């Protein structure tokens, strides 16, 4: 069974924040570390903040606060396609970290890939 890996420049992810220095807003830029690659990405859209049970606590928030441990759904874009998979299909290519100025700000899993 052979399957091609997705190459996408836009995807949706679930993030868990690690107390970022500033609130995460739309347009915020990070370096995404996925497998062995480091790719500059930006937050295209903040979809929702999740509560402890995985339900939606707030839709379309203006920012993700600087407190530790927020779980949220975001849409991420990159300037070039990145090889990734849904976390449910391939754990290694479906998880990543976001770093800003040398510090890990969030970890995430890919929940949806936009192939266009």
N, C-alpha and C positions, 0 to 999 in steps of 0.2 A: 504494500500500500504506500503510494507516494503522494505527497501533497506539497504544494508550493507554499512558502512562507509569504505572508502579506507584507507588502511594502507600502506604507501609508504615511502621509504627512499630517493627518488629522485623526484623532481618536478620542474616545471618552474613557475616563478612568475614575476609580475610587481611590481617594488619597487619605492617608492618616498623617496629620501634621506633627512635627517634633519641635514645637515652640519656635517658630520663625522670628527673626529680629523685627520684621515689620509685617503688618497684615498682608495677606495674599489677595490681590485684586486682579480684575480682568486686565490683560496686557502685561502682567508680571513675567519677567524672563528668568529662566533657570537653565542649568545644564542638567540634562537627563542622562543618567547612567543606566543603560540597559544591556545586559550581558557584558560584552567587552567594548561597547561603543559609548562615547560621550557626545551627545548631540545638543546644540542649543535649541530650546523650545520656549514657547510662551503660552500663557493661559488665555484661551480664546473666549471661554464662557464659564461662569460659575453656575452650575445647574442647581445644586442643592446642598444643604448641610444635613447630615444624618444624625439621628438620635442613637442612643445606646443599643436599641433593638434592631437597627438597620432601617428603620422607617424614616420618612422625610420630616425633619424638624422645621426646616425653613426652605422655601423654594426661591430661586433666583436671588441669593444674597448679594449684597454689594461688596462684601469682603469676607475672608476667612480670618477670624481674630488670631492674635498672637499667643493665645493660651495653648498649652500642650494637649494633644490628643483629640483634636477635632477630626471627624471623619466627614468627607464631602465627596460629591460627584462634580468633576470638572471636564471641560473639553480642552484638549491640548493640541497645539499646532507646531509643526517644525518647518524650517525652510526647505528641507529636502526629505525624501521618503526614508523611513526607518523600518527595518525588518522587525516586526513584532507579531504576536499572536494573542488571542484571547487567553486570559489566565486559565479559564476552564479547559482550554484545548492543550496548552503547553505552559507549564508553570515557569520554566526558565525564560521563555521569551514573552511572558505575560506580566512580569513584575519588574519594577524599576525604582530608582530613587531620584529625587530632585535636589540639586545642590545649588546654593547661592553663596558666593564669596567664600568658597572653601568649606562651608558647613552644610550638612545634610538637613534640609528643611522638611522633607516629606518622603514617604514611601508610598508606592501605589501599585495597583493592578489594573490591567487593561480589561475593560468591560464591553467595549464596542469599537470596531474598526471601521472608519469611513474610507472606502476604496476609491472615492472620486477625488 
